Amino acid sequence: MFKHPQRFGYLRQIEVDPRFRRRGVGESLLDDAAVRSAKLGLSRVVLDVWAFNDAAQGLFNSVGFSAFGSKLVLDIKLNQDHG
């Protein structure tokens, strides 16, 4: 209703063994995701990152990812009285 349909790559999870961090491994994985997405004709790669994960955000920003919207959650407590 608000936008035309879009096709994009979604990176569900990425993790680098702590022994190999800060050696370009994460950057290479993200670059590969972008290259594969481009070959499929996709114009964007999307991922989620925890707000507290500064290291991951630094990596993603360093390769060109930028903030795009945000998620808000409401945790529902079961058996809660609504009186």
C-alpha positions in Angstrom: 0.0 0.0 0.0 2.8 2.4 0.8 5.6 1.2 -1.4 6.2 -0.8 -4.5 7.3 -4.4 -3.9 11.1 -4.7 -3.3 13.4 -7.7 -3.4 16.4 -7.6 -1.1 18.9 -9.9 0.5 18.4 -10.5 4.2 21.4 -11.6 6.3 19.9 -13.6 9.1 23.0 -14.2 11.1 26.7 -13.6 10.9 29.3 -14.6 13.5 33.1 -14.8 13.5 34.9 -17.0 15.9 36.5 -14.7 18.6 40.0 -16.1 17.7 39.6 -14.6 14.2 38.0 -11.3 14.9 39.6 -8.0 13.8 41.3 -9.8 10.9 38.9 -8.8 8.1 36.9 -12.0 8.2 33.6 -10.3 9.0 34.2 -7.7 6.3 34.9 -10.5 3.8 31.7 -12.2 4.7 29.7 -9.0 4.4 31.3 -8.2 1.0 30.4 -11.7 -0.2 26.8 -11.2 0.8 26.7 -7.9 -1.1 28.3 -9.5 -4.2 25.9 -12.5 -4.2 23.0 -10.2 -3.7 24.1 -8.0 -6.6 24.5 -11.1 -8.9 20.8 -12.0 -8.0 19.7 -8.5 -9.1 19.0 -7.4 -5.5 19.5 -3.7 -4.7 19.9 -4.0 -0.9 21.1 -6.2 1.9 19.3 -5.9 5.2 20.2 -7.2 8.6 19.2 -6.8 12.2 21.7 -5.9 15.0 21.2 -5.6 18.7 21.3 -2.0 20.0 23.9 -3.0 22.6 26.3 -4.7 20.2 28.6 -1.8 19.5 31.3 -4.1 17.9 28.9 -5.5 15.3 27.5 -2.0 14.6 31.0 -0.7 14.1 31.7 -3.5 11.6 28.5 -3.0 9.7 29.0 0.8 9.5 32.6 0.3 8.4 31.5 -1.6 5.3 28.7 0.9 4.4 25.6 -0.3 6.2 23.4 2.5 7.6 20.4 2.7 10.0 17.1 2.0 8.3 14.0 2.2 10.5 13.9 0.5 13.9 12.0 -2.1 15.8 10.2 -1.6 19.0 8.9 -4.4 21.1 6.3 -4.8 23.9 6.9 -7.8 26.1 3.5 -9.1 27.2 3.4 -10.6 30.7 1.1 -13.6 30.8 -1.4 -13.9 33.5 -1.3 -10.1 34.1 -4.5 -8.6 35.5 -6.0 -5.8 33.4 -8.4 -4.7 36.2 
